Amino acid sequence: MALNNDTVISRLNETFGGKILSTELSADFLNVEVAADALKEIAKFLRNDPEMSFIYLTDICGVHMPEQKDRELGVVYHLHNLVANYRLRVKTWLPVTNPEVDSVTDIWTGANWMERETYDFFGVIFTGHPNLKRILNVDHMEMFPLRKEFPLEDSSREDKDDRFFGR
């Protein structure tokens, strides 16, 4: 059976039911939103099920949407079934007050640095990660620079002339 959007949606709904919160097609790319507490179980299924076989984790990234109450931080997993050449995007949303989700480093070892980067820039805590610490920013940094509350520019700088920036 060829892997397609309908197959993936029906297999996920059969197996996980209410843990699949929504599905949508965006530019011919299936997006599946899952409950954060079921993410690891769903990831294992997507990786290990012979029909799904998403053996390649392309990327993990964070999203900050402060206007979404109790769903401010998102984690997006880009998966690829290399044999069927089929890509899937799996999303989960977390409250900024408790941004914790299970690590998937034991499912895809390549998730290690991706999770560290998402922690470093968005503050998402990946429970069970073997070495969750900052990877690009300094260790003593107290903020997460890709959250929208982080200022884009340093307003205290006096050496910057706005004329050179098209303002």
Secondary structure, DSSP 8 states (H G I E B T S, - for coil): ----HHHHHHHHHHHHGGGEEEEEEETTEEEEEE-GGGHHHHHHHHHHSTTT---EEEEEEEEE-TTSTT--EEEEEEEEETTTTEEEEEEEEE-TTS-EEE--TTT-TTHHHHHHHHHHHH--EEET-TT-S-SSS-TT--S-TTSTTS-SS-TT-SS--GGGGT-
